[in-house]
Amino acid sequence: MPKALEILEEAMTLPRAERSFVADRLLESLDGEAGLSPAWSAEIARRIARRESGESSAYSREDIRKDVQALLSK
């Protein structure tokens, strides 16, 4: 199997955020233009790592909507 297909198969097993990061870097390499600065790329990688380790959490859109509605109805 060609190396590119092996890499693609492995990349497809990554979580969505990491696949997005990889896709962005690949597209950036084709365009020759900076899509994300190195600082933003590092920040994205840091946030992904924090989220996957459980160090940070996320809130659902529905939970946020309920909280905002509760605040607005006061």
Beta strands, then each sheet from edge to edge (+ up, - down):
end
